[in-house]
Amino acid sequence: MFLLFESICVIDGEIQSPLWHEQRYKSAFHKSYNQLPKNSLLEGVLIPEKLKKGKVKLRVSYNQFEKKIEGSKYTSKEIKTLQIIESNSINYSLKYKDRKNLDQLFLKRNSCDDIIILKNGLVTDSSYGNLVFFKNEIGYTPEEPLLKGTRRAKLLHEKKILSKKISVTEIKEYEFCQVINALLDLNESDKIPVDKICF
């Protein structure tokens, strides 16, 4: 039984952002098992030849004692519309394999492609990534996401985006938003106009 996992982007056989994944792995491992891991997340990971071309999603599932590694070609899904869903009890602060609560919220999206999850009136994440809202060419990501993603952490570190609290009433002040995750950078993500967000 694997409690946690990391989704890692591999491009042409090269692992992307390994330090950010390692950092989150150590933090999640320590929070879950009250100790630091003995080995690094990517120790012993070899990319098969058939997955050394193009973009690949590497999934490393782990528990206190072992890891499981799977890889598959990555194809992004088109996101054009978002449905706002509120859940004040949702908790996904670590990258758990059990996503039942997120999946249940996703089923409430009506005819939209994905959801924006509100918690206590504040914007958090979509069902599968962090959010960035743009105004005057500046990107803002919610200060309190459900999960602090590796792409989000990297973009904040590079000062390419800023973090701030975004309430549901402030969404319409922005021009568009984008979904980002380990496999989806800003230059690859759909720009979703705020008038395509369903309240």
ZAKEBA-462515 format. One record per residue: x negated, y, z negated of N, C-alpha, C in turn; residue in one letter. Coordinates in steps of 0.001 Angstrom, whole numbers, plus 500000, padded with zeros to 6 digits. Atoms other than C-alpha are relative to their C-alpha. Layout:
! residues N
      n.X      n.Y      n.Z     ca.X     ca.Y     ca.Z      c.X      c.Y      c.Z   aa
        X        Y        Z        X        Y        Z        X        Y        Z    A
...
END
This chain:
! residues 199
      n.X      n.Y      n.Z     ca.X     ca.Y     ca.Z      c.X      c.Y      c.Z   aa
   499148   498806   500000   500000   500000   500000   499108   501250   500000    M
   500784   498766   499914   498492   503321   501089   500882   501184   499628    F
   499203   498881   500500   499735   506396   499246   499845   501236   500872    L
   500334   498738   499336   498046   509153   501261   499362   499747   501361    L
   500675   500119   498714   496683   509832   504727   499518   501363   500480    F
   500462   498802   499305   494864   512356   506886   500204   499789   501492    E
   499919   500011   498539   495717   513127   510522   498887   500901   500525    S
   501205   499304   499563   492544   514153   512312   499966   500079   501520    I
   500100   499798   498557   492048   515592   515776   498619   499573   500492    C
   501246   500413   499344   489432   513942   517980   500096   500420   501464    V
   500008   499550   498601   488550   515575   521311   498757   499461   500687    I
   501087   500632   499241   486447   513615   523796   499010   499293   499083    D
   500818   500799   500908   485177   511410   520990   499410   500749   498832    G
   500588   499189   501078   484231   514290   518680   501064   500375   498965    E
   499072   499693   501090   485986   514624   515295   499994   501498   499734    I
   499855   498563   500209   487322   518144   514764   500214   500316   498506    Q
   499821   499479   501373   487092   520062   511460   499771   498959   498904    S
   500205   501045   501009   485595   517172   509441   499858   500541   498581    P
   500211   499455   501342   484608   519420   506532   501317   500367   499323    L
   498711   499616   500579   488174   520679   506059   500798   498768   499585    W
   499320   501244   500376   489559   517138   506051   499342   499369   498776    H
   500721   500554   501138   486870   516000   503638   500364   500746   498715    E
   499649   499170   501154   487679   518884   501314   501388   499633   499471    Q
   498645   500333   500453   491398   518031   501243   500064   498568   499462    R
   500058   501390   500463   490684   514310   500895   499502   499924   498557    Y
   500556   500030   501358   488544   514886   497796   500986   500578   498988    K
   499035   499366   500900   491140   517199   496263   501205   499096   499748    S
   498829   500873   500134   494071   514837   496955   499656   498729   499231    A
   500444   501210   500694   492106   511803   495749   499875   500274   498500    F
   500184   499646   501415   491204   513559   492515   501338   500218   499301    H
   498680   499758   500602   494790   514685   491885   500779   498697   499821    K
   499244   501256   500029   496147   511191   492596   499397   498967   499055    S
   500656   501082   500735   493556   509029   490855   499093   500497   498867    Y
   500758   499400   501093   491891   511439   488391   498506   499677   500071    N
   501431   500194   499778   488466   510811   489890   499683   500385   501442    Q
   500413   499697   498639   486474   511746   492963   499711   498697   500743    L
   500288   501222   499235   486117   509201   495790   498507   499708   500022    P
   501407   500401   499965   482879   507224   495919   499391   500223   501381    K
   500481   499854   498626   482643   507510   499704   500736   501147   500695    N
   499350   498936   499253   483446   510222   502229   501170   499441   500805    S
   498813   500404   499240   486706   510125   504188   499626   499293   501293    L
   500327   500479   498660   485002   509453   507513   498838   499011   500038    L
   501103   500961   500032   482289   507087   506343   500418   498699   500688    E
   499722   501254   499294   482184   504103   508691   501007   500120   501129    G
   499013   499821   498931   484672   505608   511146   499300   500046   501349    V
   500539   500029   498635   483815   504739   514751   501153   500172   500979    L
   498961   499764   498997   485842   506040   517693   499845   498975   501120    I
   500100   500976   498909   486615   503217   520167   499808   500691   501354    P
   500274   499437   498673   485487   503796   523760   501278   500461   500698    E
   498746   499669   499315   489101   503818   525012   500640   501280   499473    K
   499445   498779   500581   489825   506801   522736   498998   501165   500022    L
   501033   498962   499942   486784   508895   523657   500232   501027   501099    K
   499661   498996   498988   488521   510861   526401   501297   500687   499618    K
   498792   499243   500310   491028   513644   525824   500212   500163   498508    G
   499662   499747   501402   492804   514442   522574   500624   498760   499368    K
   499567   501208   500707   493318   511635   520101   500371   500358   498568    V
   499596   499856   501398   495140   511489   516779   499429   498829   499213    K
   500599   501005   500865   493069   509625   514218   500713   500067   498646    L
   499258   500055   501262   495084   508532   511196   499213   499134   499012    R
   500731   500719   501037   493135   507565   508072   500898   499914   498769    V
   499164   500242   501180   495432   506054   505429   499098   499461   498891    S
   500891   500437   501074   493933   505452   501990   500716   499896   498658    Y
   499606   500042   501410   494448   504500   498374   498714   500064   499185    N
   501162   499861   500866   492066   504291   495452   498832   499098   500422    Q
   501026   501002   499754   490198   501296   496831   499658   499754   501467    F
   500259   500335   498602   490492   501057   500609   500618   501005   500962    E
   499506   499117   498942   491184   502837   503891   500457   499165   501191    K
   499557   500612   498745   492999   501962   507092   499911   501060   501078    K
   500235   499015   498944   492075   503674   510361   500736   499587   501269    I
   499260   500236   498762   494331   503943   513424   499799   501194   500923    E
   500157   498913   499038   493976   505982   516608   500960   499850   501153    G
   499098   500040   498843   496302   506913   519447   499862   501299   500782    S
   500001   498794   499176   496436   509362   522345   501051   500968   499469    K
   499090   498998   500555   498054   512611   521246   500787   500690   501107    Y
   499148   499196   499118   500984   514177   523025   500850   500908   499121    T
   499248   499046   500816   502536   517319   521601   501457   500045   500450    S
   498597   499862   499642   506264   517807   521468   500340   501485   500128    K
   499621   498617   499729   507883   520961   522775   500909   500516   498889    E
   499187   499368   501042   509257   523273   520081   500458   501365   500517    I
   499431   498752   499481   511565   526007   521378   500977   500651   499028    K
   498997   499488   500941   514135   526363   518562   499764   499408   498614    T
   500191   500426   501386   514059   526108   514765   501268   500245   499184    L
   498843   499885   500888   516847   525514   512240   499498   500214   498577    Q
   500383   499766   501388   516492   526970   508749   500775   499061   499083    I
   499440   500937   500975   517083   524390   506013   499442   500366   498631    I
   500474   499663   501343   516904   525113   502281   499934   498765   499125    E
   500149   501062   500997   515599   522690   499676   499104   500514   498885    S
   500780   499477   501120   514515   523964   496289   499288   498901   499217    N
   500600   501112   500745   513506   520501   495079   498910   499274   500789    S
   500964   500703   499160   511282   519435   497980   498577   500169   499469    I
   501399   499955   500427   507695   518549   497048   499169   499159   500969    N
   500897   500719   499101   505014   517623   499571   498634   500684   499931    Y
   501244   499260   500208   501891   519151   498073   498770   499200   500411    S
   501059   500865   499491   499755   516155   499085   500522   499300   501247    L
   499589   500608   498730   499784   514375   502440   500385   498530   499775    K
   499491   501333   500326   501877   511408   501347   500469   499261   501253    Y
   499448   500813   498908   502700   508532   503686   501524   499977   499934    K
   498546   499991   500187   506213   508596   502227   500527   501399   500321    D
   499466   498722   499536   507929   511387   504158   501538   500007   500014    R
   498538   500144   499950   511537   510387   503436   500725   501324   499775    K
   499323   498727   500297   512495   513754   501943   499899   500977   501178    N
   500168   499142   498823   511062   515634   504932   500846   499503   501164    L
   499221   500581   498899   512710   513241   507372   501494   500271   499828    D
   498582   499720   500265   516087   513765   505695   500342   501447   500333    Q
   499776   498593   499650   515748   517530   506075   499973   500180   501516    L
   500120   499915   498533   514692   517093   509720   501305   499579   500683    F
   498738   500474   499417   517958   515247   510416   501095   501069   499975    L
   499005   498920   500107   519827   518467   509514   499741   501130   501003    K
   500431   498928   499094   518288   520410   512399   501048   500370   501033    R
   498953   499774   498996   521526   520290   514462   499419   499811   501403    N
   500516   500161   498632   520579   520920   518105   498604   500585   500170    S
   501331   499378   499920   517245   522580   517271   498903   498936   500085    C
   501130   500918   499828   513843   521031   517943   499323   499652   498683    D
   500653   500239   501291   512500   521388   514409   500659   500916   498963    D
   499400   499238   501095   513206   523059   511074   498981   500944   499358    I
   500770   499175   500929   511939   525837   508839   500554   499692   498616    I
   499555   500379   501344   512068   524724   505215   499836   501178   499055    I
   500012   498956   501023   513009   527345   502642   499959   499358   498624    L
   500012   500440   501395   512196   526854   498980   500073   501231   499127    K
   499763   498826   500859   513566   529336   496459   499985   501299   500800    N
   499848   498806   499165   514312   531770   499278   498792   500373   500826    G
   501237   499678   499278   510776   531697   500691   499724   498963   501091    L
   500392   500874   498903   509560   530249   503989   498804   499162   499565    V
   501142   500874   500301   507266   527227   503577   499407   499470   501310    T
   500557   500675   498834   506633   524871   506536   501095   499556   500960    D
   499076   500758   499150   508227   523106   509474   499945   498552   499501    S
   500006   501395   500456   508769   519345   509249   498647   499342   500180    S
   501269   500686   499731   505308   518551   510591   498811   500944   500129    Y
   501128   499089   499912   503142   521643   510351   500237   501280   499226    G
   499897   498670   500600   502416   525017   508854   500527   500986   501030    N
   499415   498973   499134   503979   528178   510278   499143   501253   499984    L
   500644   498691   499904   502434   531410   511500   500974   500941   500696    V
   499088   498991   499445   504626   534486   512104   499182   501193   500482    F
   500779   498925   499400   503380   537243   514361   500781   501308   500076    F
   499468   498645   499876   503953   540983   514247   498836   500909   500368    K
   501078   499106   499538   501850   543532   516168   498672   499260   500162    N
   501158   500842   499676   499464   540753   517211   499240   499489   498774    E
   500605   500533   501226   498686   539835   513579   500837   498815   499535    I
   499310   501205   500442   499537   536330   512361   500020   499888   498485    G
   499823   500155   501448   500901   535734   508859   500555   498601   499716    Y
   499520   501313   500394   501287   532312   507279   500558   500072   498581    T
   499446   499955   501352   503465   531693   504214   498947   499713   498928    P
   500974   500114   501090   501487   532110   501011   500148   498678   499246    E
   499734   501226   500766   503131   529066   499443   500614   498930   500908    E
   499470   501072   499153   503466   526287   502044   500262   498758   499160    P
   499839   501282   500696   504614   522817   501072   498655   499281   499936    L
   501294   500667   499904   501264   521436   502229   498979   500966   500584    L
   501058   499123   499488   498052   523402   502673   499221   499235   501069    K
   500584   500723   498882   497042   522166   506114   498558   500393   500264    G
   501408   499744   499701   493465   521910   507335   499828   501083   501063    T
   500067   498950   498975   494118   524066   510420   500276   501363   499366    R
   499660   498765   500708   495754   526721   508234   498808   500479   499172    R
   501146   499633   500840   492783   526658   505832   498856   500557   500840    A
   501094   499564   499115   490303   527013   508690   500289   501386   500584    K
   499635   498705   499415   492190   529907   510318   499958   501123   498958    L
   500084   499004   501079   492470   531715   506972   498534   500313   499690    L
   501426   499811   500277   488756   531195   506327   499334   500859   501073    H
   500568   499242   498883   487940   532601   509762   500656   501368   500162    E
   499278   498727   499989   490288   535542   509059   500757   500233   501319    K
   499194   499894   498782   492279   534788   512216   501482   500163   499674    K
   498646   499769   500506   495504   534807   510172   499900   500464   498553    I
   499917   499555   501382   496578   536274   506843   501126   499240   499309    L
   498909   500648   500723   498746   534789   504101   500808   501031   499229    S
   499114   499141   500785   501743   536474   502514   501316   499275   499748    K
   498676   500554   500254   505077   535610   500976   500959   500519   501071    K
   499026   499626   498970   507776   535592   503656   501365   499489   499563    I
   498653   500401   500415   511384   535584   502513   500868   499779   501230    S
   499099   500284   498882   514264   534393   504661   500518   501295   500628    V
   499472   498730   499480   515488   538000   504989   498962   500767   500813    T
   501068   499291   499278   512108   539090   506400   499673   499370   501352    E
   500356   500711   498767   511964   536579   509266   500229   500859   501234    I
   499651   499224   498813   513654   538939   511704   499111   501230   500205    K
   500949   498904   499835   510938   541533   511120   498840   499608   500926    E
   501095   500500   499176   508568   539341   513138   500454   499803   501445    Y
   499694   500148   498576   508370   538822   516898   500167   498529   500400    E
   499917   501427   499703   507720   535080   517109   499222   499222   498952    F
   500788   500835   500901   506338   532161   515155   499450   498805   500756    C
   500620   501186   499417   504198   529128   515899   499811   498940   498924    Q
   500286   501128   500889   503774   525688   514353   498567   499559   500247    V
   501385   500465   499876   500184   524631   513662   499795   498774   499114    I
   500447   501104   500856   498611   521462   512325   498617   499573   500473    N
   501365   500420   499672   495350   519535   512589   499796   499783   501492    A
   500108   500288   498574   496111   518654   516209   500561   501104   500883    L
   499335   498938   499246   497789   521902   517238   499489   501359   499541    L
   500557   498685   500313   495862   525179   517284   500931   501083   500552    D
   499147   498892   499555   497371   528609   517928   500076   500110   501515    L
   499999   499863   498539   496336   528580   521582   500682   498824   500707    N
   499326   501165   499431   498166   525261   522085   501469   499919   499596    E
   498666   500099   500592   501356   525866   520122   500998   500908   500711    S
   498940   499182   499397   504666   527120   521557   500251   501262   499183    D
   499591   498761   500662   505538   530731   520774   501527   500026   499951    K
   498553   500088   500180   509061   530655   519347   500528   501372   499584    I
   499438   498692   500374   510882   534023   519448   500924   499852   498788    P
   499201   500120   501230   512603   534769   516142   501503   499910   500309    V
   498576   500150   499670   515958   534983   517965   500342   498555   500379    D
   499765   501432   499779   515526   531230   518594   499976   499235   498673    K
   499914   500603   501328   515585   530607   514842   501446   500072   499541    I
   498581   500090   500381   519023   529449   513667   500147   500076   498485    C
   499796   499796   501440   520163   530705   510277   501236   499254   499515    F
END
